[in-house]
């Protein structure tokens, strides 16, 4: 997931000029997407945060909410190559990564193996309805998502950067779906929920999609720009207290931690791992940059807690019986962890002075 691009840089500073360029690009991308997509502003923001963080996203929502259209339009506005993989129960791993074929060399008459790239070789990959295929095929994306290359026939084939996987899935209670294993879900930076549009938004959708007009989406950024902005995000500094706040939030989701709240011990089977901390910090840096700020704040960490943690916190049967979801666990954790607490609050010497 996020760590593949290199170690986090917390001691550097973001170039104000490049930061301004990113903020301007953010406004232009939203404007281009608005030509096609009605509403869904929070979803668009989370997709862009994930993109500039170098992570991947799962999008969950019922069919017909324009998940596919949103992703393809985003790729067009960014000037990136785009491939859609429709996941079905009979899809094989080689249908995703590619395969080797035997080809005859006409000059020598000998036969050689030639690699035929699969649809994963594009900048933006839409893994459509990823939970409609068995785990064996779902796992074919893992190496590509983690390492940015695939290995076929013992040969490594690098993917073009930036590489951004957006996997859509239907709610698991629908028939014909397979739950994504926790190990695979952890590779996704965010899990984004797409809900039904409001009345006014749905009116605009109906009006636009049943008329004859078509929107012309302009290219806003190049591949080089995106890679440059991804490096900018990593150079945004994170204060030690903000890093500790992210750690406090993530560690509170683990039922075996000594400091875990009682409701976590009772309702949670598995908590979030270290990738969640990375996601909160790196995603928070991207959020700060898109808002024009050159530093990471606790509010950025808290704003992304749900998309980062909702697929990493596994509730148990007791929680299911009481309707206690992972989102409620996250809300309750955020309610008891003070974002303004600093490491000085834990210093006994400081506490004695303040209490005197």
ABEGO torsion letter per residue (X at the ends): XAAAAEBBBAABBBBAAAAAAAAAAAAAAAAAAAAABBEGAAAAAAAAAAAAAGBBBBBBBBBGAGAAAAAAAAAAAAGBBBBBBBBBAABBAAAAAEBBBBBBBAAAGBBBBBBBBBAABBABBBBBGAAABBAAAAAAAAAAAAAGBBBBGGBBBBBBOBBBBBBBBBBAABBGBBBBBAAAAAABABBBBBBBBBAAAAAAAAAAAABABBBBBBBABBAAAAAAAAAAAAABBBBAAAAAAAAAAAAAABAABAABBAAAAAABABBBBAAAAAAAAAAAAAAAAAAGBABBBAAAAAAAAAAAAAAABBBBAAAAAAGBBAAAAAAAAAAABBAABBAAAABAAAAAAAAX
